[in-house]
Amino acid sequence: MKYLNEFIGTWVLVVLYCSASLEAQAQLAWKLQWQDEFNGIGLPDSNFWTYDVGGHGWGNNELQYYTQADTSNVKVENGCLLLTARKEDLEGKNYTSARMLTKKQVGIKYGKLEIRAVLPVGRGLWPAIWMLPTESWYGGWPSSGEIDIMEHVGFTPDTVYGSVHTKRFNHVIGTQKTKGIFIKDPYTEFHTYAIEWDEQGVQFFVDNLCYYRFDNSKKGHDEWPFDQPFRLLLNIAVGGNWGGKMGVDEAIFPATMKVDYVRYYVHD
């Protein structure tokens, strides 16, 4: 009971803290700065999106090969972006997938970013909606930061995570700043994953509920490198140090993440 009370108390403090911040920001209106509603047919809009390509494991011992603008792994239809991981051999890998990222000219720095999506289901999948710096002002990962708007690993059903990584706070040294939240029906229903990011901190939301906040400690870029432009990434990894921790269920493929829209707002 003691630990339950402590947990409830911590959760209440997080909600109150986020609510206070939201109340303060309510005085400022959000203005839509950029969006992709995925209303076309075929490949995503090349004015907005490019691709990371390869099969080297991406620092996480991932098992997939990320393809270049291949409609078997990424396409737009019926008003949605479909990112699909497949069981197929390519370039020495046994799976293919896609890793999209916004082009530099999209220019995301501070504001509100919303992504409405249905997640793929299955042990061994590691879908992510996340951000990396455009220019990496403070050096390579993790020194220039990473913001994970939504990560999910298939062996932990119905739970998503929001995280940040910096030189001081990252999973390699066991100091990462992260929080998970249980959600209902992430594999069959759309949910909105979002952050609100400014000079003071980053807040993480699911369906307008703020469940975590990372504050700017004002102790320098080792702890707060989030004062530079970032890119948005969308991908499904297969396996990897975290996603593959419990193995890969070969029966789940093809596995698709469906994205209804991406919207980026700034304060008017």
Stockholm file with secondary structure:
# STOCKHOLM 1.0

chainA/1-268         MKYLNEFIGTWVLVVLYCSASLEAQAQLAWKLQWQDEFNGIGLPDSNFWTYDVGGHGWGNNELQYYTQADTSNVKVENGCLLLTARKEDLEGKNYTSARMLTKKQVGIKYGKLEIRAVLPVGRGLWPAIWMLPTESWYGGWPSSGEIDIMEHVGFTPDTVYGSVHTKRFNHVIGTQKTKGIFIKDPYTEFHTYAIEWDEQGVQFFVDNLCYYRFDNSKKGHDEWPFDQPFRLLLNIAVGGNWGGKMGVDEAIFPATMKVDYVRYYVHD
#=GR chainA/1-268 SS CHHHHHHHHHHHHHHHHHHHHHHHHTTSCEEEEEEECCCSSBSCCTTTEEECCBCSCTTTTBCEEECSSCTTTEEEETTEEEEEEEEEEETTEEEEECEEEECGGGCBCSEEEEEEEECCCSTTEEEEEEEEESSCTTCSTTTTCEEEEEECCTTSTTEEEEEEECSSSCGGGTCCEEEEEECSCTTTSCEEEEEEEETTEEEEEETTEEEEEEECCSSCTTTCCCSSCEEEEEEEEEBCTTTTTTCCCGGGCSEEEEEEEEEEEEEC
#=GC SS_cons         CHHHHHHHHHHHHHHHHHHHHHHHHTTSCEEEEEEECCCSSBSCCTTTEEECCBCSCTTTTBCEEECSSCTTTEEEETTEEEEEEEEEEETTEEEEECEEEECGGGCBCSEEEEEEEECCCSTTEEEEEEEEESSCTTCSTTTTCEEEEEECCTTSTTEEEEEEECSSSCGGGTCCEEEEEECSCTTTSCEEEEEEEETTEEEEEETTEEEEEEECCSSCTTTCCCSSCEEEEEEEEEBCTTTTTTCCCGGGCSEEEEEEEEEEEEEC
//
